[in-house]
Amino acid sequence: MRTISEIEESICVAKRKVDNAHTSSELTAAINELSHLNFELSQAERFKASSNENAEHMALQEIRKWANGSHAHLSQAPGYARGYKDGIGQAKEIICSILDKYFKENEQG
């Protein structure tokens, strides 16, 4: 699949073909090419939008999984300073609060 910028470059070339067409068949071919490129551009933009949404969704799911996961094992782990487990717990509460607000806002809007 071509990138959006590659398709846009092709559209510029096709527009020049329309401007420089000397016969009706050249004009028709250039218009058909523009039509095809317009469709290709809309598909690429739709794919890009869905890819971004999927990547964002996956990242948020990973953060949510971490925030809701247990950290009880930290009290047993060697080398952790006293209070580290409590700090992680507080960080997870903050993250969960932010995620809850984010998802509520997105559900409303």
All heavy atoms as an XYZ file, in Angstrom:
855
protein
N       0.841     -1.179      0.000
C       0.000      0.000      0.000
C       0.889      1.246      0.000
O       1.839      1.324      0.766
C      -0.920     -0.004      1.232
C      -1.780      1.235      1.328
S      -2.864      1.242      2.756
C      -4.321      0.581      2.007
N       0.547      2.196     -0.839
C       1.326      3.430     -0.920
C       0.960      4.368      0.224
O      -0.151      4.309      0.760
C       1.062      4.133     -2.247
C       1.515      3.320     -3.427
C       1.513      4.047     -4.723
N       0.290      4.775     -5.034
C       0.225      5.752     -5.928
N       1.298      6.117     -6.591
N      -0.914      6.358     -6.184
N       1.904      5.231      0.563
C       1.636      6.202      1.618
C       0.752      7.322      1.086
O       0.635      7.525     -0.126
C       2.939      6.812      2.157
O       3.554      7.579      1.113
C       3.902      5.741      2.655
N       0.173      8.071      1.999
C      -0.684      9.187      1.622
C       0.104     10.220      0.821
O      -0.382     10.734     -0.192
C      -1.338      9.810      2.875
C      -2.365      8.823      3.453
C      -1.987     11.154      2.554
C      -2.974      9.233      4.770
N       1.331     10.509      1.229
C       2.121     11.506      0.497
C       2.456     11.023     -0.917
O       2.474     11.821     -1.859
C       3.392     11.871      1.261
O       4.220     10.753      1.432
N       2.684      9.730     -1.096
C       2.934      9.189     -2.440
C       1.694      9.341     -3.324
O       1.799      9.704     -4.501
C       3.340      7.717     -2.355
C       4.703      7.487     -1.756
C       4.990      6.015     -1.495
O       4.051      5.198     -1.344
O       6.185      5.672     -1.441
N       0.546      9.083     -2.744
C      -0.700      9.211     -3.505
C      -0.946     10.678     -3.857
O      -1.349     10.999     -4.987
C      -1.890      8.625     -2.712
C      -1.675      7.125     -2.468
C      -3.210      8.860     -3.452
C      -2.614      6.516     -1.450
N      -0.678     11.566     -2.905
C      -0.869     12.994     -3.171
C       0.049     13.477     -4.288
O      -0.346     14.312     -5.112
C      -0.651     13.801     -1.893
C      -1.783     13.621     -0.888
C      -1.504     14.253      0.459
O      -0.319     14.503      0.794
O      -2.481     14.498      1.194
N       1.271     12.962     -4.326
C       2.181     13.312     -5.428
C       1.607     12.851     -6.772
O       1.658     13.577     -7.767
C       3.558     12.687     -5.206
C       4.363     13.329     -4.102
C       5.684     12.619     -3.848
O       6.202     11.965     -4.771
O       6.183     12.724     -2.719
N       1.065     11.644     -6.792
C       0.456     11.124     -8.023
C      -0.747     11.964     -8.436
O      -0.997     12.158     -9.631
C       0.031      9.669     -7.826
O       1.156      8.848     -7.618
N      -1.484     12.467     -7.461
C      -2.632     13.328     -7.769
C      -2.164     14.618     -8.435
O      -2.768     15.078     -9.407
C      -3.455     13.618     -6.492
C      -4.207     12.351     -6.072
C      -4.419     14.784     -6.703
C      -4.909     12.447     -4.737
N      -1.061     15.183     -7.952
C      -0.507     16.397     -8.578
C      -0.109     16.134    -10.031
O      -0.378     16.957    -10.914
C       0.688     16.908     -7.783
S       0.242     17.590     -6.181
N       0.493     14.990    -10.269
C       0.886     14.625    -11.637
C      -0.361     14.466    -12.513
O      -0.410     14.959    -13.646
C       1.737     13.331    -11.634
C       1.943     12.808    -13.040
C       3.069     13.573    -10.931
N      -1.382     13.808    -11.978
C      -2.613     13.592    -12.741
C      -3.321     14.918    -13.022
O      -3.903     15.096    -14.102
C      -3.531     12.638    -11.985
N      -3.269     15.849    -12.084
C      -3.876     17.169    -12.320
C      -3.168     17.890    -13.467
O      -3.816     18.554    -14.284
C      -3.825     18.016    -11.050
C      -4.839     17.620    -10.009
C      -4.730     18.516     -8.786
C      -5.742     18.142     -7.730
N      -5.608     18.985     -6.533
N      -1.853     17.765    -13.522
C      -1.110     18.365    -14.637
C      -1.502     17.725    -15.961
O      -1.577     18.391    -16.997
C       0.397     18.261    -14.398
C       0.911     19.268    -13.372
C       2.429     19.380    -13.371
N       3.110     18.188    -12.883
C       3.346     17.917    -11.611
N       2.971     18.754    -10.661
N       3.978     16.818    -11.264
N      -1.783     16.415    -15.927
C      -2.234     15.726    -17.149
C      -3.575     16.293    -17.611
O      -3.800     16.446    -18.808
C      -2.356     14.218    -16.905
C      -1.032     13.501    -16.776
C      -1.258     12.015    -16.527
C       0.027     11.266    -16.303
N      -0.207      9.840    -16.001
N      -4.460     16.599    -16.656
C      -5.755     17.196    -17.014
C      -5.515     18.559    -17.659
O      -6.098     18.879    -18.693
C      -6.665     17.334    -15.763
C      -7.878     18.204    -16.062
C      -7.093     15.967    -15.254
N      -4.639     19.355    -17.037
C      -4.355     20.698    -17.572
C      -3.723     20.650    -18.957
O      -3.947     21.547    -19.774
C      -3.424     21.461    -16.622
C      -4.075     21.795    -15.295
O      -5.321     21.801    -15.224
O      -3.333     22.041    -14.312
N      -2.936     19.622    -19.227
C      -2.198     19.534    -20.486
C      -2.868     18.643    -21.533
O      -2.289     18.400    -22.596
C      -0.772     19.025    -20.233
C       0.029     19.986    -19.368
O      -0.153     21.194    -19.456
N       0.899     19.449    -18.542
N      -4.066     18.150    -21.220
C      -4.760     17.258    -22.161
C      -5.123     18.024    -23.428
O      -5.629     19.150    -23.378
C      -6.004     16.683    -21.513
N      -4.843     17.407    -24.584
C      -5.136     18.033    -25.875
C      -6.321     17.384    -26.579
O      -6.904     17.977    -27.480
C      -3.903     17.965    -26.791
C      -2.742     18.736    -26.252
N      -2.745     20.109    -26.130
C      -1.538     18.331    -25.793
C      -1.593     20.517    -25.625
N      -0.842     19.443    -25.404
N      -6.647     16.179    -26.160
C      -7.769     15.487    -26.796
C      -8.743     15.026    -25.725
O      -8.403     14.960    -24.538
C      -7.284     14.250    -27.588
O      -6.735     13.302    -26.666
C      -6.239     14.634    -28.632
N      -9.927     14.695    -26.154
C     -10.929     14.218    -25.195
C     -10.515     12.888    -24.571
O     -10.805     12.626    -23.406
C     -12.295     14.108    -25.851
O     -12.263     13.169    -26.903
N      -9.821     12.060    -25.332
C      -9.392     10.769    -24.768
C      -8.309     10.977    -23.704
O      -8.298     10.285    -22.687
C      -8.907      9.824    -25.861
O      -7.786     10.346    -26.530
N      -7.405     11.938    -23.913
C      -6.383     12.255    -22.892
C      -7.053     12.811    -21.642
O      -6.685     12.464    -20.517
C      -5.374     13.267    -23.432
C      -4.412     12.715    -24.453
C      -3.481     13.789    -25.023
O      -3.723     15.000    -24.796
O      -2.510     13.403    -25.697
N      -8.039     13.680    -21.834
C      -8.768     14.259    -20.708
C      -9.526     13.185    -19.935
O      -9.483     13.137    -18.707
C      -9.727     15.341    -21.199
C     -10.501     16.106    -20.129
C      -9.557     16.808    -19.165
C     -11.452     17.101    -20.767
N     -10.184     12.300    -20.661
C     -10.925     11.203    -20.016
C      -9.990     10.299    -19.222
O     -10.289      9.923    -18.087
C     -11.688     10.377    -21.076
O     -12.586     11.241    -21.764
C     -12.454      9.233    -20.445
N      -8.847      9.962    -19.802
C      -7.882      9.104    -19.110
C      -7.366      9.786    -17.842
O      -7.245      9.145    -16.783
C      -6.725      8.757    -20.038
N      -7.081     11.072    -17.919
C      -6.575     11.807    -16.759
C      -7.637     11.909    -15.666
O      -7.337     11.763    -14.470
C      -6.098     13.192    -17.178
N      -8.876     12.140    -16.068
C      -9.975     12.218    -15.088
C     -10.191     10.861    -14.427
O     -10.402     10.775    -13.217
C     -11.265     12.739    -15.764
C     -11.089     14.218    -16.110
C     -12.480     12.521    -14.868
C     -12.197     14.793    -16.961
N     -10.127      9.798    -15.206
C     -10.259      8.448    -14.635
C      -9.130      8.163    -13.647
O      -9.352      7.557    -12.594
C     -10.281      7.394    -15.739
C     -11.578      7.392    -16.507
O     -12.594      7.888    -16.030
N     -11.545      6.851    -17.721
N      -7.927      8.599    -13.999
C      -6.788      8.405    -13.105
C      -7.000      9.185    -11.809
O      -6.750      8.668    -10.720
C      -5.502      8.865    -13.799
C      -4.258      8.610    -12.985
C      -2.979      9.017    -13.706
O      -3.028      9.350    -14.912
O      -1.922      8.993    -13.044
N      -7.480     10.426    -11.915
C      -7.766     11.228    -10.712
C      -8.829     10.569     -9.849
O      -8.724     10.548     -8.618
C      -8.221     12.634    -11.102
C      -7.140     13.660    -11.338
C      -7.739     14.951    -11.872
C      -6.354     13.926    -10.073
N      -9.842     10.033    -10.488
C     -10.912      9.354     -9.751
C     -10.358      8.154     -8.978
O     -10.669      7.951     -7.806
C     -11.999      8.902    -10.718
O     -12.995      8.186    -10.040
N      -9.529      7.366     -9.659
C      -8.919      6.206     -9.009
C      -8.015      6.642     -7.854
O      -8.040      6.052     -6.769
C      -8.121      5.384    -10.026
C      -7.344      4.274     -9.402
N      -7.928      3.118     -8.941
C      -6.021      4.155     -9.103
C      -7.001      2.336     -8.409
N      -5.841      2.944     -8.499
N      -7.220      7.683     -8.072
C      -6.316      8.174     -7.032
C      -7.097      8.727     -5.837
O      -6.687      8.557     -4.691
C      -5.373      9.233     -7.590
C      -4.300      8.706     -8.537
C      -3.623      9.856     -9.269
C      -3.280      7.868     -7.785
N      -8.211      9.371     -6.107
C      -9.055      9.879     -5.024
C      -9.568      8.735     -4.162
O      -9.569      8.811     -2.935
C     -10.215     10.691     -5.599
C     -11.037     11.322     -4.517
O     -10.515     11.928     -3.599
N     -12.355     11.197     -4.638
N      -9.991      7.664     -4.814
C     -10.447      6.481     -4.078
C      -9.302      5.879     -3.261
O      -9.471      5.547     -2.092
C     -11.015      5.442     -5.048
C     -11.401      4.153     -4.381
C     -12.551      4.074     -3.617
C     -10.601      3.024     -4.502
C     -12.908      2.892     -2.987
C     -10.940      1.842     -3.879
C     -12.102      1.774     -3.120
N      -8.137      5.761     -3.889
C      -6.968      5.210     -3.196
C      -6.600      6.061     -1.979
O      -6.285      5.544     -0.911
C      -5.788      5.124     -4.163
C      -4.586      4.404     -3.604
C      -3.437      4.300     -4.595
O      -3.565      4.715     -5.767
O      -2.386      3.790     -4.170
N      -6.680      7.387     -2.135
C      -6.371      8.292     -1.033
C      -7.365      8.129      0.108
O      -6.968      8.066      1.278
C      -6.371      9.742     -1.532
C      -6.052     10.820     -0.504
C      -4.640     10.627      0.056
C      -6.194     12.204     -1.116
N      -8.642      8.022     -0.214
C      -9.642      7.850      0.849
C      -9.437      6.534      1.600
O      -9.582      6.479      2.818
C     -11.065      7.932      0.287
O     -11.354      6.831     -0.528
N      -9.061      5.481      0.875
C      -8.790      4.189      1.525
C      -7.567      4.283      2.431
O      -7.560      3.758      3.541
C      -8.580      3.088      0.470
C      -9.800      2.772     -0.332
C     -10.905      2.150      0.497
O     -10.719      1.746      1.626
N     -12.090      2.093     -0.059
N      -6.520      4.953      1.967
C      -5.300      5.106      2.770
C      -5.574      5.925      4.022
O      -5.066      5.602      5.105
C      -4.202      5.760      1.933
N      -6.379      6.982      3.894
C      -6.718      7.800      5.058
C      -7.553      7.009      6.057
O      -7.342      7.096      7.261
C      -7.453      9.063      4.622
C      -6.543     10.059      3.940
C      -7.271     11.230      3.307
O      -8.501     11.125      3.061
O      -6.604     12.254      3.060
N      -8.477      6.217      5.560
C      -9.304      5.382      6.440
C      -8.447      4.339      7.154
O      -8.594      4.098      8.344
C     -10.404      4.700      5.635
C     -11.404      3.979      6.506
C     -12.557      3.406      5.730
N     -13.201      4.447      4.947
C     -13.762      4.230      3.761
N     -13.763      3.028      3.232
N     -14.333      5.204      3.098
N      -7.523      3.725      6.421
C      -6.630      2.729      7.011
C      -5.755      3.364      8.082
O      -5.567      2.814      9.158
C      -5.758      2.094      5.932
C      -4.757      1.103      6.464
C      -5.158     -0.169      6.840
C      -3.419      1.449      6.601
C      -4.248     -1.082      7.346
C      -2.507      0.549      7.108
C      -2.919     -0.725      7.478
N      -5.224      4.553      7.794
C      -4.377      5.251      8.759
C      -5.158      5.566     10.030
O      -4.667      5.358     11.137
C      -3.827      6.534      8.151
C      -2.916      7.293      9.093
C      -2.392      8.557      8.465
C      -1.543      9.323      9.469
N      -1.146     10.622      8.965
N      -6.376      6.050      9.887
C      -7.195      6.390     11.049
C      -7.478      5.141     11.889
O      -7.359      5.176     13.117
C      -8.499      7.042     10.607
N      -7.831      4.038     11.237
C      -8.128      2.821     11.998
C      -6.868      2.257     12.646
O      -6.915      1.730     13.752
C      -8.804      1.774     11.122
O      -7.922      1.278     10.147
N      -5.725      2.387     11.984
C      -4.465      1.917     12.569
C      -4.120      2.711     13.812
O      -3.692      2.148     14.819
C      -3.322      2.023     11.560
O      -3.526      1.153     10.499
N      -4.302      4.026     13.740
C      -4.021      4.874     14.896
C      -4.949      4.546     16.053
O      -4.518      4.483     17.203
C      -4.153      6.352     14.522
C      -3.031      6.825     13.626
O      -2.005      6.176     13.511
N      -3.233      7.949     12.990
N      -6.233      4.331     15.750
C      -7.191      3.984     16.790
C      -6.837      2.640     17.419
O      -6.918      2.478     18.635
C      -8.605      3.952     16.219
C      -9.151      5.316     15.872
C     -10.471      5.247     15.133
O     -11.080      4.158     15.078
O     -10.886      6.285     14.612
N      -6.452      1.664     16.595
C      -6.092      0.346     17.120
C      -4.842      0.426     17.987
O      -4.781     -0.204     19.037
C      -5.873     -0.649     15.977
C      -7.172     -1.073     15.331
O      -8.232     -0.961     15.917
N      -7.093     -1.544     14.109
N      -3.843      1.185     17.549
C      -2.613      1.316     18.334
C      -2.902      1.990     19.665
O      -2.398      1.560     20.709
C      -1.575      2.112     17.544
N      -3.730      3.041     19.640
C      -4.087      3.734     20.877
C      -4.857      2.803     21.802
O      -4.583      2.743     23.001
C      -4.928      4.967     20.561
C      -5.375      5.725     21.782
C      -6.261      6.915     21.448
O      -6.198      7.412     20.306
O      -7.016      7.339     22.332
N      -5.794      2.072     21.246
C      -6.598      1.143     22.046
C      -5.718      0.074     22.689
O      -5.866     -0.224     23.874
C      -7.671      0.497     21.170
C      -8.509     -0.501     21.880
N      -9.478     -0.146     22.790
C      -8.511     -1.862     21.844
C     -10.037     -1.230     23.272
N      -9.469     -2.282     22.711
N      -4.785     -0.476     21.919
C      -3.902     -1.514     22.456
C      -3.014     -0.955     23.568
O      -2.815     -1.609     24.595
C      -3.057     -2.113     21.330
C      -3.856     -2.992     20.392
S      -2.931     -3.589     18.961
C      -1.574     -4.421     19.711
N      -2.500      0.256     23.382
C      -1.654      0.870     24.406
C      -2.448      1.104     25.688
O      -1.971      0.804     26.793
C      -1.071      2.180     23.890
N      -3.661      1.606     25.543
C      -4.493      1.842     26.721
C      -4.850      0.536     27.423
O      -4.899      0.485     28.653
C      -5.760      2.607     26.330
C      -5.539      4.062     25.963
C      -6.812      4.676     25.388
C      -5.053      4.869     27.159
N      -5.078     -0.513     26.651
C      -5.372     -1.815     27.252
C      -4.175     -2.331     28.056
O      -4.339     -2.897     29.133
C      -5.790     -2.829     26.190
C      -7.149     -2.545     25.583
C      -8.257     -2.565     26.612
O      -8.557     -1.548     27.230
N      -8.861     -3.701     26.803
N      -2.966     -2.147     27.513
C      -1.758     -2.579     28.235
C      -1.589     -1.789     29.528
O      -1.241     -2.357     30.562
C      -0.516     -2.409     27.358
C      -0.368     -3.473     26.306
C      -0.192     -4.870     26.893
O       0.619     -5.037     27.831
O      -0.865     -5.796     26.408
N      -1.827     -0.491     29.470
C      -1.721      0.345     30.681
C      -2.766     -0.076     31.698
O      -2.474     -0.212     32.888
C      -1.863      1.839     30.322
C      -0.663      2.293     29.487
C      -2.002      2.692     31.581
C      -0.821      3.654     28.848
N      -3.979     -0.311     31.227
C      -5.061     -0.730     32.128
C      -4.741     -2.081     32.759
O      -4.964     -2.290     33.958
C      -6.370     -0.801     31.346
C      -7.554     -1.154     32.202
C      -8.804     -1.178     31.377
N      -9.537      0.034     31.674
C     -10.662      0.393     31.091
N     -11.167     -0.348     30.144
N     -11.283      1.485     31.444
N      -4.196     -2.995     31.976
C      -3.817     -4.318     32.486
C      -2.772     -4.172     33.598
O      -2.878     -4.798     34.655
C      -3.268     -5.168     31.339
C      -2.900     -6.573     31.698
C      -2.412     -7.306     30.451
C      -1.797     -8.628     30.791
N      -1.267     -9.299     29.592
N      -1.758     -3.326     33.368
C      -0.727     -3.099     34.376
C      -1.324     -2.457     35.628
O      -1.054     -2.883     36.742
C       0.377     -2.202     33.818
C       1.340     -1.752     34.872
C       2.397     -2.452     35.367
C       1.328     -0.506     35.575
N       3.042     -1.722     36.333
C       2.402     -0.520     36.478
C       0.509      0.620     35.528
C       2.670      0.547     37.332
C       0.774      1.678     36.368
C       1.847      1.646     37.260
N      -2.160     -1.438     35.419
C      -2.716     -0.694     36.554
C      -3.628     -1.562     37.410
O      -3.674     -1.403     38.631
C      -3.477      0.534     36.050
N      -4.340     -2.482     36.784
C      -5.258     -3.340     37.534
C      -4.597     -4.637     38.002
O      -5.212     -5.400     38.733
C      -6.489     -3.653     36.683
C      -7.362     -2.438     36.499
O      -7.577     -1.680     37.437
N      -7.851     -2.226     35.295
N      -3.362     -4.874     37.592
C      -2.653     -6.086     37.981
C      -2.137     -6.014     39.417
O      -1.970     -4.939     39.990
N      -1.875     -7.150     39.962
C      -1.373     -7.235     41.336
C       0.095     -6.821     41.401
O       0.879     -7.073     40.492
C      -1.500     -8.668     41.845
O      -0.909     -8.779     43.117
N       0.417     -6.161     42.482
C       1.819     -5.830     42.761
C       2.210     -6.313     44.153
O       3.173     -5.859     44.739
C       2.071     -4.322     42.585
C       1.235     -3.465     43.489
N      -0.073     -3.188     43.231
C       1.536     -2.833     44.643
C      -0.558     -2.419     44.186
N       0.399     -2.199     45.060
N       1.444     -7.276     44.663
C       1.692     -7.810     46.003
C       3.060     -8.472     46.096
O       3.683     -8.465     47.156
C       0.598     -8.810     46.379
N       3.548     -9.014     45.003
C       4.833     -9.707     45.004
C       5.997     -8.768     45.340
O       7.059     -9.221     45.750
C       5.075    -10.370     43.654
C       5.250     -9.394     42.533
N       4.187     -8.745     41.949
C       6.369     -8.937     41.926
C       4.640     -7.928     41.014
N       5.959     -8.033     40.968
N       5.795     -7.462     45.187
C       6.889     -6.521     45.440
C       7.325     -6.505     46.898
O       8.472     -6.197     47.192
C       6.499     -5.106     44.999
C       6.302     -4.924     43.499
C       5.851     -3.498     43.199
C       7.589     -5.234     42.753
N       6.404     -6.842     47.803
C       6.786     -6.844     49.212
C       7.751     -7.976     49.523
O       8.468     -7.931     50.515
C       5.548     -6.958     50.097
O       4.892     -8.189     49.854
N       7.784     -8.985     48.668
C       8.667    -10.136     48.867
C       9.959    -10.021     48.073
O      10.908    -10.756     48.304
C       7.943    -11.422     48.443
C       6.587    -11.621     49.077
C       6.658    -11.744     50.587
O       7.603    -12.304     51.122
N       5.674    -11.189     51.276
N       9.989     -9.118     47.097
C      11.134     -9.027     46.200
C      12.332     -8.397     46.901
O      12.203     -7.377     47.567
C      10.768     -8.216     44.970
N      13.510     -9.007     46.761
C      14.695     -8.432     47.397
C      15.160     -7.170     46.664
O      14.978     -7.037     45.461
C      15.739     -9.547     47.257
C      15.289    -10.357     46.090
C      13.795    -10.252     46.055
N      15.687     -6.241     47.411
C      16.268     -5.056     46.813
C      15.322     -3.880     46.654
O      15.748     -2.809     46.218
N      14.072     -4.046     46.995
C      13.145     -2.928     46.892
C      13.147     -2.151     48.195
O      13.065     -2.710     49.278
C      11.724     -3.409     46.570
C      11.569     -3.806     45.122
C      11.569     -5.137     44.735
C      11.431     -2.834     44.131
C      11.438     -5.495     43.406
C      11.310     -3.186     42.800
C      11.311     -4.512     42.451
O      11.191     -4.854     41.136
N      13.233     -0.846     48.064
C      13.219      0.011     49.250
C      11.848     -0.048     49.918
O      10.840     -0.304     49.275
C      13.536      1.444     48.856
N      11.873      0.197     51.223
C      10.625      0.209     51.979
C       9.717      1.301     51.404
O      10.156      2.384     51.092
C      10.924      0.479     53.439
C       9.746      0.380     54.317
C      10.165      0.624     55.744
N       9.002      0.433     56.594
C       9.020     -0.190     57.735
N      10.160     -0.641     58.199
N       7.942     -0.325     58.439
N       8.474      1.011     51.213
C       7.531      1.973     50.680
C       7.370      1.918     49.168
O       6.490      2.568     48.615
N       8.230      1.176     48.493
C       8.150      1.083     47.034
C       6.802      0.503     46.614
O       6.158      1.020     45.700
C       9.295      0.223     46.511
C       9.316      0.086     45.006
C       9.835      1.093     44.199
C       8.808     -1.054     44.383
C       9.856      0.975     42.822
C       8.821     -1.183     43.011
C       9.349     -0.169     42.239
O       9.359     -0.289     40.878
N       6.379     -0.559     47.289
C       5.108     -1.198     46.962
C       3.957     -0.213     47.141
O       3.065     -0.130     46.294
C       4.889     -2.421     47.841
C       3.583     -3.137     47.589
C       3.424     -4.315     48.532
C       2.026     -4.859     48.446
N       1.749     -5.815     49.497
N       3.989      0.565     48.213
C       2.936      1.553     48.439
C       2.944      2.622     47.344
O       1.892      3.071     46.887
C       3.100      2.208     49.809
C       2.861      1.228     50.956
O       2.173      0.206     50.727
O       3.376      1.478     52.054
N       4.125      3.032     46.923
C       4.246      4.025     45.855
C       3.682      3.503     44.549
O       2.997      4.238     43.818
N       3.969      2.255     44.238
C       3.424      1.642     43.027
C       1.901      1.581     43.118
O       1.189      1.879     42.149
C       4.014      0.227     42.788
C       5.494      0.322     42.456
C       3.251     -0.521     41.701
C       5.801      0.977     41.127
N       1.391      1.230     44.285
C      -0.062      1.185     44.485
C      -0.697      2.540     44.265
O      -1.750      2.655     43.606
N      -0.067      3.588     44.769
C      -0.593      4.942     44.567
C      -0.528      5.337     43.089
O      -1.462      5.954     42.564
C       0.189      5.946     45.417
C      -0.068      5.797     46.903
C       0.868      6.663     47.732
O       1.782      7.296     47.224
N       0.628      6.677     49.043
N       0.553      4.991     42.424
C       0.682      5.295     40.999
C      -0.415      4.593     40.200
O      -1.017      5.185     39.303
C       2.057      4.877     40.483
N      -0.696      3.346     40.555
C      -1.742      2.599     39.856
C      -3.112      3.220     40.095
O      -3.938      3.286     39.174
C      -1.728      1.133     40.295
C      -0.555      0.359     39.730
C      -0.636     -1.099     40.114
C       0.464     -1.885     39.421
N       0.213     -3.318     39.458
N      -3.364      3.713     41.295
C      -4.639      4.387     41.571
C      -4.786      5.644     40.723
O      -5.862      5.919     40.176
C      -4.738      4.746     43.054
C      -4.952      3.560     43.958
C      -4.941      3.943     45.438
O      -5.127      5.134     45.756
O      -4.742      3.046     46.268
N      -3.713      6.399     40.588
C      -3.737      7.615     39.774
C      -4.003      7.260     38.313
O      -4.839      7.885     37.647
C      -2.412      8.399     39.926
C      -2.304      8.956     41.344
C      -2.312      9.513     38.886
C      -0.918      9.494     41.691
N      -3.294      6.251     37.804
C      -3.472      5.826     36.414
C      -4.904      5.352     36.180
O      -5.530      5.712     35.181
C      -2.460      4.719     36.032
C      -1.033      5.255     36.063
C      -2.795      4.101     34.680
C      -0.731      6.338     35.061
N      -5.442      4.572     37.089
C      -6.822      4.089     36.942
C      -7.806      5.259     36.926
O      -8.760      5.262     36.146
C      -7.172      3.110     38.060
S      -6.418      1.478     37.861
N      -7.562      6.253     37.754
C      -8.420      7.436     37.790
C      -8.381      8.175     36.457
O      -9.415      8.577     35.916
C      -7.970      8.359     38.926
O      -8.593      9.598     38.844
N      -7.192      8.344     35.903
C      -7.035      9.019     34.604
C      -7.723      8.217     33.506
O      -8.437      8.779     32.667
C      -5.538      9.232     34.282
C      -4.945     10.254     35.247
C      -5.346      9.662     32.838
C      -3.423     10.348     35.200
N      -7.523      6.901     33.498
C      -8.151      6.058     32.482
C      -9.675      6.088     32.585
O     -10.366      6.158     31.569
C      -7.645      4.619     32.590
C      -6.209      4.375     32.140
C      -5.799      2.933     32.427
C      -6.036      4.686     30.667
N     -10.190      6.054     33.806
C     -11.639      6.117     33.985
C     -12.205      7.409     33.417
O     -13.215      7.405     32.716
C     -12.014      5.988     35.465
C     -11.834      4.577     36.000
O     -11.718      3.633     35.183
O     -11.796      4.414     37.240
N     -11.542      8.539     33.711
C     -11.995      9.830     33.174
C     -11.913      9.829     31.652
O     -12.822     10.300     30.975
C     -11.148     10.974     33.741
C     -11.436     11.280     35.180
C     -10.543     12.409     35.679
C     -10.708     12.621     37.166
N      -9.784     13.630     37.688
N     -10.829      9.302     31.108
C     -10.640      9.258     29.660
C     -11.749      8.466     28.993
O     -12.362      8.908     28.020
C      -9.278      8.645     29.323
C      -9.059      8.439     27.844
C      -8.650      9.485     27.033
C      -9.276      7.200     27.258
C      -8.468      9.300     25.669
C      -9.095      7.008     25.903
C      -8.686      8.060     25.110
O      -8.514      7.870     23.773
N     -12.035      7.267     29.510
C     -13.040      6.422     28.886
C     -14.448      6.999     29.059
O     -15.279      6.881     28.173
C     -12.966      4.991     29.418
C     -11.785      4.232     28.856
C     -10.717      3.872     29.655
C     -11.744      3.891     27.517
C      -9.633      3.186     29.129
C     -10.674      3.199     26.982
C      -9.616      2.847     27.799
N     -14.726      7.648     30.186
C     -16.031      8.283     30.363
C     -16.232      9.426     29.390
O     -17.281      9.587     28.804
C     -16.187      8.784     31.803
C     -16.445      7.687     32.800
C     -16.547      8.209     34.202
C     -16.663      7.061     35.184
N     -16.635      7.493     36.574
N     -15.189     10.242     29.188
C     -15.268     11.359     28.232
C     -15.467     10.850     26.816
O     -16.243     11.421     26.056
C     -13.988     12.213     28.296
C     -13.876     13.045     29.550
C     -12.554     13.775     29.666
O     -11.720     13.693     28.738
O     -12.342     14.422     30.703
N     -14.789      9.772     26.449
C     -14.915      9.228     25.093
C     -16.259      8.559     24.861
O     -16.736      8.520     23.742
C     -13.780      8.270     24.781
C     -12.497      9.018     24.478
O     -12.525     10.160     24.025
N     -11.372      8.393     24.719
N     -16.856      8.020     25.917
C     -18.168      7.414     25.770
C     -19.238      8.486     25.577
O     -20.191      8.278     24.842
C     -18.508      6.580     27.009
C     -17.711      5.281     27.103
C     -17.944      4.547     28.400
O     -18.746      5.019     29.234
O     -17.317      3.494     28.599
N     -19.041      9.636     26.203
C     -20.013     10.730     26.094
C     -19.871     11.482     24.779
O     -20.842     11.953     24.223
C     -19.841     11.712     27.245
C     -20.184     11.117     28.583
C     -19.848     12.054     29.732
O     -19.289     13.125     29.532
N     -20.163     11.627     30.944
N     -18.648     11.641     24.294
C     -18.418     12.460     23.104
C     -18.052     11.645     21.956
O     -18.070     11.778     20.857
